[in-house]
Amino acid sequence: MLPPVFLTREIPEEGMRILRERTSLTMFPHDRLIAKTELVDAVREAEGLLAMLTDPVDADVISAAPKLKVIANCAVGYNNIDLDAARARGIVVTNTPGVLTDATADIAFALLISCARRIVESDRWLRARDFDGWAPMLFRGLDLAGRTVGIIGGGRIGQAMARRCALGFGMRVIYRSRNRNEEMEHACNAHAADLDTLLRESDFVSLHVPLTPETRHMIGARELALMNPSAVLVNTARGPVVDEQALIAALREHRIFAAGLDVYEFEPAIPGELKALDNVVILPHIGSASFETRARMAVMAAENVVAVLEGREAMNRVG
């Protein structure tokens, strides 16, 4: 008899096929976020759970699933899962690292250049009126070549972002990371700096850190005040790394030039105050949303589930 697995949301067919063939699959039937109460009810008989970063897999959910053996997050992050509760039960927790590096770095760079050159703001403006021609003062933005980008977080995505900036656009790279990153230093002529120095010297600041107690509100009112009025902040990491209300105030008062965001502090809620600002580009958490990347994530998550349920070691165990 195939082991029962619950999937919280449809994933690309490449991953669905693996689950259908090798497990007894049940999927949440609605194309929306699953509520915690719904998740609790759904996992009571499950041996495997394939979840999204938005799913609240806390101690209540875990205790409601006495047969659960594996929780596979279809994401790099896993702050939505109570690792301590899972470990106490001997439940394996996995993620999908590596496969989304380039896709997420692409989105981070797209946000950077969109903010610098006011792409989205110009698009909205043009759609709303008849265009009467070129003007010398119209939508002036920031050049990229020769500017300084500060990379906060020296992992795979941070390194990929640094390469795009340094090798593609001739930007100077400084970075802050828990550990020295000699690979980034060699490939991008990058230099390490403390957070305050990085914020003061950078024309663009790009965030690539996991959400931990130490990184929550890493960028708040004090840190935003250190940035230049012509600086751009990009966040494709986790929303709570930035104090959203402090950022809104800085953008509204033009204390920084712009921000590009793919993640939000209280996601999926996005403040109306943020949406109303012209100097922010907001995306619906699409950092990994290429056809190829999402398919690779789905396959990796599905294979992690199947490996554990078939008595093998998961490839990407985090807990």
Secondary structure by P-SEA (a helix, b strand, c coil): cbbbbbbcccccaaaaaaaaaccccccccccccccaaaaaaaacccccccccccccccaaaaaacccccbbbbccccccccaaaaaaaacbbbbbbcccaaaaaaaaaaaaaaaaaaaaaaaaaaaaaccccccccccbbbbbcccbbbbbccccaaaaaaaaaaacccbbbbbbccccccaaaaaaccbbbbcaaaaaacccbbbbbccccccccccccaaaaaaccccbbbbccccccccaaaaaaaaaaaccccbbbbcccccccccccccccccccccccccccccaaaaaaaaaaaaaaaaaaaaccccccccc
